[in-house]
Amino acid sequence: MSELNVFATTFNLATRAAALTDGELHRWLAPMWNRKDGVKADVVVISIQEMSPLHVSMSGLSVPLVDKLSSRFLENLNDATDSSTYYQIASESLCSIGLWVFAEEQSVPKSKLGKVVLSTTGFGAGGTGNKGAVGARVLIDRGAIEGQSQWESFTFISTHLAAHDYAIKTRNANYQTMLTSLIFPATSALDVPSRVFDTSHCFVLGDLNYRLSDKVRTVERRVAGNEKDQQKNPHRWDSIVEGSLSPDQSDRSELFAQRKSLVEMDTLAEQRGRNQTMLGLREGPLTSFAPTYKRLIGKVEGYHPKRRPGYTDRILFASHDDRLEGASNGDGVDDDDQTSLIGRRVVGRTKALVYDSIPEMTISDHKPVYSIINLPPPLSDRSTPSMGSTPYQTPRLPFPYSVQAASDPLVLAMYNGVGRTTDRVIGFAWYSTLILGGGKEVVGIAVEVVLLTVLLFWWNGIWPF
């Protein structure tokens, strides 16, 4: 058996997916193969948010774009390297959220794959998908131990949580909705529908929208010198946030310290520390790159002066052999107790070899983030010999990531059905408004009011002509 390297990347494209050039696409995925350490991506996961304008995506008219992106991703993956051939495992979308999973045919041959199941859920009012999550669950045979195949389930989730600085509780609630409503169908009569964390490995990537806390304003003032200087040059603190690594070790140390002070203001880390969201998930070091939002379109560096920056774009993961270190809040809970995450650190064999952004991508007000996550070979001394011996006996994540029960399948089906119907109604109404107004919403609304008035007059028999 061999290890697996997962290349995961997420990018909020600010509705510009159709304008993504071949050169930009190559630059985005280049970190996957431009590696001196020889690490090869066995599985590639691509997550996109704000793929197209909402009126297009909500009306369902972005489906051709999803198919086109599938072809372009695959072509780019195979054109970039002569030593590997990739094929598509899965693709799914919900409004402007997209997810693609590819595999390298030598390290993950098709004969080693089980069935693939997909799931989507919306977080918007009535289940609408302007914010939501898309999931793909893939079964992979990791190899044989004592003649038995060791199957593991891989769950990949692309998500877009609620926006705005103040909406922290809403983002936390979105995540809980994902845990209870992103349900994966049974693959056979021997299986049952399962939740997000009923899996061997879980990868959550997307625009999570958690910003820096309001303490960042103190940093701005300190760097700017005083309020007057800050008003004259609102971008003077960009060097603290963005920075560039100088060959001088002292400069590198200073930048690392500055980045560390920013990471301490990350509201996602703060919420996780308070056990409010994303319990048990891990990620690479945020200090390796600058906040990815809100950037200036067309420029490598710089931030919008009127928006609070943040590490909005994230990649987190968990594996079935993760474990806890440290007692729970000093209450003497034994380290072997796997029932509580409070005050304890999750560690595991799965590691993020790389966690970084790509500042050179300037098409969006976000920067793409990528991570190379290494999964060591399965252990030969699994506690339950049969665990992992069939696609229906895969190891599961060990911790109580969510205490909430899964949604009732019938209620969930109705919820998602109403959400998709609402998406289409809003999308087509919005689209027609733009068409009638020649691309201007106000004009379109005025035209629709006039047409509606005429229709009402005609319906009631009141006709002046």
Secondary structure as UniProt FT lines:
FT   STRAND          4..12
FT   TURN            14..15
FT   HELIX           17..19
FT   HELIX           22..29
FT   HELIX           30..32
FT   TURN            36..37
FT   STRAND          43..49
FT   HELIX           54..58
FT   TURN            59..62
FT   HELIX           63..79
FT   STRAND          86..94
FT   TURN            95..96
FT   STRAND          97..104
FT   TURN            105..107
FT   HELIX           110..112
FT   STRAND          113..122
FT   HELIX           125..127
FT   STRAND          132..145
FT   TURN            146..147
FT   STRAND          148..160
FT   TURN            165..167
FT   HELIX           168..181
FT   TURN            189..190
FT   TURN            196..197
FT   STRAND          201..207
FT   TURN            214..215
FT   HELIX           216..224
FT   HELIX           227..232
FT   TURN            234..237
FT   HELIX           238..241
FT   HELIX           249..263
FT   TURN            264..265
FT   HELIX           267..273
FT   TURN            274..275
FT   TURN            279..280
FT   HELIX           286..288
FT   TURN            297..298
FT   TURN            305..306
FT   STRAND          313..319
FT   TURN            320..321
FT   STRAND          323..325
FT   TURN            329..330
FT   TURN            335..336
FT   TURN            342..343
FT   STRAND          345..347
FT   STRAND          351..357
FT   TURN            359..360
FT   STRAND          369..375
FT   TURN            380..381
FT   TURN            385..388
FT   TURN            391..392
FT   HELIX           409..436
FT   TURN            437..439
FT   HELIX           441..459
FT   TURN            460..461
//
